[in-house]
């Protein structure tokens, strides 16, 4: 399978039409974004309670829209025209990487994304255990008109009474067999999606959802489609295409978490045009070029343990949601015990692009245990809050003193620098912050391992970061197995 990152490299392919390079039926012409204004992003906010109980439909915080600028948190230029409206439904067992990448990328492009729960409550537990909070219920979307309906589907999670859970987003379904079946049986979602198709507006599905949900709904007739390799035999042979991305008229399909960036960028291209799609791809570090290797290791050190590794991921308002859920998802797929801890006054936090996430516990509760690895996600506002946590500072200093492993993504490198934990280390960092760090940068690699420290540039490179951790902890065989499930090419060196 062709490399996910190489496929998205403008250095090799001069036009953003490479997103459709494997699609047999080209998308129809769509209105492009007009003259763009300066970049903006959503400012973080969070409720002040310290309760970890499920969040009710009335407790969800509003997403602020105060414009600011910042490296990995900034959005693409937003069109002066009315924003494109996108629906992304979620539910129990939603594949969190597929859902969050889709939401994040479209918001960076300037879309108004509504996250709707297909469950009775707004808070749902995703496939790998991440907890996400929707904006509204799917029933509140029945009379709305969307430019795109993307359906992220859940993955192999069963509810009580063996009923499969499901979720959808933006008329693009995110993969997973039981979740896809749950979506299929959600009547409100079926009506919304069918209306989208009847009125010739954009919709799509990813992973198992094309075969398990869109096909039974009759929304793939005479459409060339793709899906997760494990479900290709469920598709009509004549119309099935073995490609990472397939655009056929108004419907777009893709293969799995490892192709989620391509999937989301194809919608940006269709909604806003090639120029905006290119800007977003560059912002996400998808334009990496051939001269960037995935991983470089210096001062090799064994990371093996006699017990199942335990990893702490501290988060705060403004943490980058792509980085948080990707690291959590991939490590849990590899059977790592992951604890997500909030450094704030609530377990619910608002990510840098407005995704609401719920931590497993507070940092002071998490501090009662020792961890084999502590990983700090990026996001400028989130990193500032992580840096101010006295509990986290003590944990990191004890981690270093005990000869244990720690890592940072993108702007969270400032946290390690502030606490004097980068001395004499070589690192990988987001290009926008490299000149603000005092360490030697390894610009030729997305991920750099220097002894007991692992760093990466962030955003689209975080899949390689998480797989590098899996490789160090368990070896190449397990990392390759995880990558195959993601539909992501695994490169040994």
Secondary structure, 3 states (H helix, E strand, C coil): CCCHHHHCCCCCCCCHHHHHCCCCCCCCCCCCCCCECCCCCCCCCCCCCCCCCCCCCCCCCCCCCCCCCCCCCCCCCCECCCCCEEEEEECCCECHHHHHHHHHHHHHHCCEEEEEECCCCCEEECCCCCEEECCEEHHHHCCCCCCEEEECCECCCECHHHCECCCCECCEECCCHHHHHHHHCCHHHHHHHHHHHHCCCEEEEECCHHHHHHCCCCCCCCCCECCCHHHHHHCCCCCECCCCEEEECCEEEECCHHHHHHHHHHHHHHHHCHHHHHHHHHHCCCCCCCCCEEEEEECCCCCCCCCCCEEEEEECCCCCHHHHHHHHHHHHHCCCEEEEEECCCCCEEECCCCCEEECCEEHHHHCCCCCCEEEECCCHHHHHHHHHCHHHHHHHHHHHHCCCEEEEEHHHHHHHHHCCCCCCCEECCCCCCHHHCCCEECCCEEEEEECCEEEECCHHHHHHHHHHHHHHHHCHHHHHHHHHHHCCCCCCC
